[in-house]
């Protein structure tokens, strides 16, 4: 490095010290949201210390190692998919919301399911009482799935479905609807979350023990690879890991380690890496620290590319590409002064786009209070559209590329993430680490640390621990799900049980039980069962009878 630069930097530091005597820094720690120290200024000297090489570490968009994005012309060629999360009440009500969003410029569907569905229970189960349709749409059978997508061409739209424990059943219902509507298999496009490892780590919505549950994920990857070439059968999800309290590095490390676990299990089944890796997708949180989040996305692509090429020797460049959906941080939304959430979401959305996300959901301002209203959803969608059409950020690829600060921060996120992955590898991989409780404990410690920072005002949440005001007595209008939804869904299920062929259902469920006992790929038998209108719980209970259930060991 030029000696003149080093000398100039030293001179500047001396002058800075003089300036700070007269104008001292604010009494705060200058760190990222995840507590990484932030330098006042970055120069080429910082990158020299990292051994930075432009072609090796940065390169060009659409070229290995994809630090700058997975498409060469990024948003000039195609804007990110605007995929607003929707799902509430009944299938019919959610279908109306879907159509409203599509009519207003949304370019992909994203489906939220209610808690009974997420846990593999029908609406008429005693365990479902009071929860039907509350936090998402109730789906108990193929009949509900048919109603959910009525009048929507599944060959022309992409669909994302956020479900994990019973994901294989819901996916087979979706495939059955597409098949009944005559959609060719290669036209069925979308993403199933289906990331069960992060459930044990963070979200805690599981059905079965870790190992058989993981094998069900691999069943869907194997089946989808052979039959649905354009469907992403797993969206490896850091979102819920971050929402549970992880730092940005922990979110990235544990998510990528989950992905490596699925890859290892697919390879163990004899699948060629290049046959399935191009259809793996990811899902990240976008929190409020603008630069840290951009660095996270950039580091994620670079790490995944290196792992796929160097560890697994993938030959297809599509196998090296980390494609990701992103969602603004629900955990950052506040019930206090909820209109401030519009600003938070805009900042987070901008970070995701600057970071090169391929798809984005922007949270609604009222989601900390209830499921969003139509008005709140529309503001969230318009936020993306204003950024896309008015801000100019879609005109340029990776505008922070080459920034001394951004490259330094990306390098640091990469180093710390790889250190976590090294520790997990030493434990025997992510499945072993989850069973040991390692990522769970790391996240719990980070969540506790952050809460202490909020309470001590070391970190600021506007309107909560700083700039708080006495709240007005009037309340924001929120979406209310009437209890009549539950009764209607139970009545609908009763009618279905009367009109379907009970002996056909029983025979199909027996095949599911036999195939599960033999360790077969469960997709074909479950597909046939849903076509006979076996319900979600009937299929899940059959699997529970073979695999057992999972209860997490407590940790203190």
N, C-alpha and C positions, 0 to 999 in steps of 0.2 A: 504494500500500500504506500502511496505517495507520502514521503516524510513531511511534506508541506502540510498535508491534511492533518497529520498527527500533531504537528506543532500548532496549527490553527485551532484544533480542538482543545488543546491544553490551554491556549490563550483564552479561548471562549469560556472554559470552565473557571478560570481565575476571575474573569469579568463577571460571570454568573454569581460567584461567591460574594463579590462586592455588591451586586444588585440585590441579593437576598438579604444582606444586612439591612438595607433600606426598605425592601419590600419582601418580607419573609413569606414562604409558602403558607397556604391555608393550613390550619391545624387538623389535618386529616391524613389517613394513609392513602397513598396513590397506588391503588391496586385494581386489578380487574374484579369483576363480580366473584370470581373463583379464587381471589387472593393472590394472583400472580402480580409481582411488582411491575409497575409501568414506568419506563424511563421517561424523563422529561423530554429527551430528544434522542433520536436514533440517527446514526451516520453509517457510511460504508464500513467503518471500523468494526461495527457490531457484526455485520455479515461476514467480515473477514475472520472474525473469531469463530464463527460457525462453519467456516470452510465452504461458504455458499458458492455454488456453481449454477449459473443460469440454466444451462441446458439440462443438467442432471436434476436440479431441485425445482425448477419453475417451468421451463419449456414453453410450449405453445398450447392454446386451447384445442381440445380434441386430440391431443398427442400425449403419450406417456411422459410423465406420471400423472397427468390430468389435474395438476394443482390448479390450473386456470380454468377448468371446466371440462365437461365430457363432450361438448359439441364445439366444432371449430368456429361457427359464427354465433353460437349461443342464442340470445333472445332476438337478434336480428333475423334469424331464420324462423324461430318459433318461440313465442312467449311461453313462460312457465305455465303449466296447467293450473288453473284457478279452481281448486277443489274444496268447496265449503262443506264442512261436516254437517250432516243432516240426519235426523232420525228421532222421532218422538211419537208417543201415542200409538196409534194403529198403523198398519201398513198403508191403508187408504189415505190417512192424513199425511204421512211422510211422502207418499207418492205425489200429493199436491205440492208439497214443499220442493220436491225434486223438480217438478215441472216449472214452478215459479223461478227457481234459480237458473234453470237452463234457458228460460225465456229472457232472463236478464243478463246473459253473457257468461254464466259459469260454463267451464269447458270440461268438467268431469264430475262424476257423482262420488260422494263419500258418505258411507252409511254407519251410523251409530246404533247400537242395539241396547235394549234395556237390560237391567241386571239379571233377571231370570234367564234371558237368552244367553247372556255372557257366561252364566254358571251352568248351562245345560239343563234348565228346568222349563217345563211348559207353564203357560199362564194359569192353569188350574191346579198347580202344585201348591200345597200349603206353604212351601218355602217362598212362593212368589207373591204372597198376599201383600198388598200395598205398594208393590214395586212395578207392576205391569205398565209399560209405556212411559215410565217416569223419566229415566235418563237416556232413553233411546227408543227405537221402535221394537215392538213385541213381535217375534217370529217364532212360532211354535211348530210350523209344518210347511211343506211345499206350497200349500194353499196361500199362506201369508206371503211367501216369496213371490208367488205369481201376482198377487195383488200389489205388492211393493213396487214391482217394475212394469205394471200394466201400462200399455201405451208408450213405452220407452224402447227404442230399438237398441238392443244390446250388442248389435253388430256395428253401431255407429258411435257409441259412447263408451268411455272407460269408467269402470266402477271400482271404488276402493271400499273394502269392508273391514271395519275395526272389530275383530273378534279373535280370540285365541284358544281357550280351552276346548270348546266345541267347534273350532274353525273348520275342521274337515267335513262336518255335517252341513254347515251353512254353505260351504263351497260347493258341495255336491248338489244342494238345492239350487244354487245359482246356475250351475252347469245344466241341471235338469230343465230350468226355465228357458235357458238359451236353446237347448235342444228342442223343446216343445214348440218354440217360436221359429224353428228352422234356421237358426243362426249357425253358419259354418264354424267349426271349432277354431280355425285360424283367424276368425274375426272376433272371437271373444277376448276382450282385452280389459285388463284391470289388475288390481292388487288385493291380495288377502293379507291381513297383518300376520296372523298365524305364528307369532314369535313367543313360544311358550316359555323359553328360558327367562325372558325379562319379566314374566309374571311371577316366577319364584323370587326374582331379584327385587322387584319393585311394586308391581301393580296388585299382585296377590289374588288374581282371578284364575284359579286352576281347578282341574277336575281330578287328574290322575297323578300318580307318582312321576318323578322327573324323567326317568328313562323311557317308559312306554309313551309318555306324552311327547317326548322328543321324537320318538320313532314315528308317531302319527304325522308330525311335521315333515319328516323325510318321506313318508308315504305320499303326501301331496306333491312334494317336489318331484319325486320319481314319476308319479302319474301325470302331472302337468307337463313335464318334459317330453313325455311320449305322446300326449294327446292334445295339449293346449299350449302351443308354441309361443303365443303372445300374452300369456297370463303369468303374472308374477305371484308365485304361490307362497312367498314369505316376504314380509316387509320387516326387516330386522330393526328393532325399534329402540332408539335411545330416548324417545320422548318421555316415556313414563319413568325411566331411570332418572332423568333430570328433574321431572316433576316431584319425585320422591325425595329430592334434596341433594343429588349428586352435583359435583362441580362439572365444568365443561370437559375437563380431561377425563374424569371418571365416566361421564356419559359416553364419550367417544371410545374409551378403552373397553368398557364393558359391552358396548354395542358391537364393536368389531370382534371382540372375543366370542360373543354369542354367534356371530356370523361364521367364525372359524370352526366353532363346534358343529354347526350344521354342515359345513363343507366337509369336515372330517367324517361325519356319519354318512354323507352321500358317497364319498370316496370308498368308505368301508363296505358299502353295498355294491361296489363295482361300477359306479357311475363315472364316466369320464368327466373331468373337471369342466371342459369346454362345452359339455352338453347341457349343463344346468347353471353354471356361474353367471352367464349373461342375463338370466332372468331373476337373479337375486336383487332385491331392492332394499333401500334403507329409509328410515324415518327419524328425523332429528327434531329436537326442541330448538326454538330460537328465543333466547332470553334477552335481557335488556342491555347487556354490555356489548355495544355495537361492534367494536373491533375484535373482541374475543370470539364472538360468534362467527364473524367472517373467517377468522383464522381457523376455527374449528372445522368449518366446511372444507377449507382448502387442504388442511392437514388430513382430513378423513379420506379424501380422494387419493392423495399421495400415498398414504399408508396402505390402503386397500390394494392399490395398483401394485405396489412392491410385494406385498404378501402373496397376491395371486400369481404374480410372475415368478418370484424367487422361491417361495415356499412350496407352491403347488405346481409350478412349471406350466401354468396355463399358456396356451399358444394363441388363442383368439383374443385380439385386443378388446373385444366386448366383455370378456371375462375379467379384464383389469379395471373396467370402469365402475366406479361407485355412483349409482344413480339414486337420488334421494328426494323424498317428499319432506316437507318441513311444516311445522305448525308453531305459531306464536305461543308464548309461554302462558299457559293457563294459571300457573302458580304465581305469576307476577300480577295478575288482575286483582283489584281491590274492591271490596264492598263499599269502602269509604270513597266518596267522590268518584263514583263509577264512570263518569264521563272522561276522567283522566285516562281510562283504559283505552280509549280511541287513540290517544297519542302514543301510549306504550306500544300498542299493536302496530302502528305505522312505523315506529322506529325499528321494531323487531322484524317486520316484513321487509323493510329496506335492507337490513343486515342479511336476511336470508337470500335476497336477490343479489346483493353485492357478493355474497358467498357462492352464488351459482347454483341455487336449488333448481330442481327440475319441476317441482310441483309445490303448491303452497296453500295452506289453510290459514286464514286470519281469524282470530277469535273475536267474538262479539263482546261488546262492552258489558253486557249483563250476565255473562256466563258464570261469574262468581256467585250470582244470586239464584239462577235457575237456567233451564234450557232457554236459548235465545228466542226473542220475538222476531217476527218478520222484519220489522224496522231495523233492529240491531244487526241481523244477518245482512241486510242490504248495505248498511254502512260498512260492515267488514268487507264485503265483496267490492264495494266502490273504492275502498282503501287500496286494494290491489290494482284496480283499474286506473285510478289516478296515478299511482306510481308507474304503471306500465305505459300510459298514454301521455302523461303530462310532465313527468320529472326528467326524462331524458336518460335515466339509468339503463334502460333496455338497449340503448344504442351502442354501448361499449362493453367489451368482455373484460372481466376482472380488472376494474379500474385501479384497485389498490396494488396490483402486481408490480413488484419492483420497489414498493415503498420500503424503506429500511426498517421502519417500525413493524409493518405488516409481515414482512418476510421473517424478521426476528421472532415475532410472536408465533407465527405459523411453525417455525422450527422448534420453538419451545413446547408448543402443544404436541407436536409429533414426538419429541423426545420423551416427554412425561407419559404420553399414551403408550409408547412402546415399552416403557419400563413396567407399567401395569400388565401389559400383555405377557412380558417375560415372566413375571411372578405367577400369572395364571397358568402359563405353560408348565412351569415347574411343579404346580399342584396337580398336573395331569389334565389340564384343559378346563373349560368353563363348566361342564357338567359336574366335575369333581369339586370345583371351586364353589358352585352353588350349593351342593350338598353339604359342603363344609361351612357355608354361611359367610364366606369371605366378602363378596361384593355387597351383600346385605349390610354387613357391619361397617364397611367403608362408607356407604351411603348414609347410614344412620348417624355416623360421626360427623359427616359433612353437614347434614341437615341441622344437627344440634349446634354446630359451630356457627352456621349462618343465622340461626334464630337468636343466638346470643349476641351476634353482631347487630341485628335489628333492634333488640331490646336495649343495647348499650348505645345505639345510634351511631355505631361505627360505620354501618351501611344505612343508606337512606331509602325509605319508600315514601314517596311524596303523598301527602294526605293521610299517612298512617303514623309515622314517627317524626315527621317534619311537615310544616305547613298544614297541619290538621286544623279543621274548622268544626264548629258545632253543626252537626248535620241538620238539614231541614226536615221538618216533620213529614213532608210529602214523600211518598215512596215512588220509586221507578216502577213503571208497569212491567210486569214479568209474565212469562208464559205459565199458565196453570194447566196441568193435566188432570182432568176430571176423573174421579173414581169409576165413572160409568164405562170408561175404556176397558177396565179390568173385567167388568161383567160381560161386556160385548165380546171380548176375546174368549172368555170362558164358554159363553154360549156358542160361539163359532166353533170352538174345539169339540164341544159336545155333538154338534151337528156333523162335523167331519167324522167323528168316531162311528156315528150311526150309518153314514152313507158309504164309507170305504169297505173293502172286503177284509174282514177281520182275519180270516185264515191266511190270506195272502200276506198280510202284515206280519202275522206270527211266524210264517215260514221265512220271510225275509229277515226278521230279527234273529232267528235261529242261525241263519247263515252268517250274519254279522258276528254272533257269539262264537261260532266254530272257527271262522277266519281269524278272529282276534286271538283265540286260544292257540292257533297254529302259527301265529306270527306273520300272517300274510299281509300284503298291502291292502289296507282297509278301504281304499277309495271305491273299487268296483262294487263291493257288497253294500256299502253305505249308499252309494248312488241308486242301486236297485231298491233299497229300503225306502228312501225318500220318495221315489217314484210311486211306491205303493201307499204313500201318505202316512208312513210311520212318522211319529212326531219326534221332535228334537230330543225330548227327555227319554222317550222309549229307546232311542238309539244310544243316548249317553248312558242310561242306566244299564243297558246291555254291556257296554264297554266297561262300566264301573264293576260289573259282576266278574269280569275277567281280570282287569288291571288293579282293582282296588281303588282307594281314594288316598289323597295326600293331606297330611296335617303338618304344618310347619313346626319345627322344634323351637321353643322360645329361647331368646338370648337376652342376657341382662348385663 
